[in-house]
C-alpha cells in the first residue's frame, strides 16, 4: 500500500539524502541504469552519527557526511526509520 509522506517524514527524507554527495552519486547512477530512485533510497542504511543515508563498506556502514564508520548490526534502513517514526 502506498501513501503520501507527512511533512515531518518529508523533512527527514530530505535530511537523510541531501548533503551527502557519495549517496546522491550512487542513487543518481543507479537511476540512470533503470533503478527506481525512491526505492533505492529507502533501502539505504541510516548512519548512527548523523541519521543520514550511508553506504555499506567493509562489513559496516560509512557516513558520507562525516566519514564515520559503524558496524552493520548497529544500523537499519531508511524505510525502517520512517516506518518506525524514529525521526521525530
Order of alpha helices (4+ residues) and beta strands (2+ residues): alpha-alpha-alpha-beta-beta-beta-beta-beta-alpha
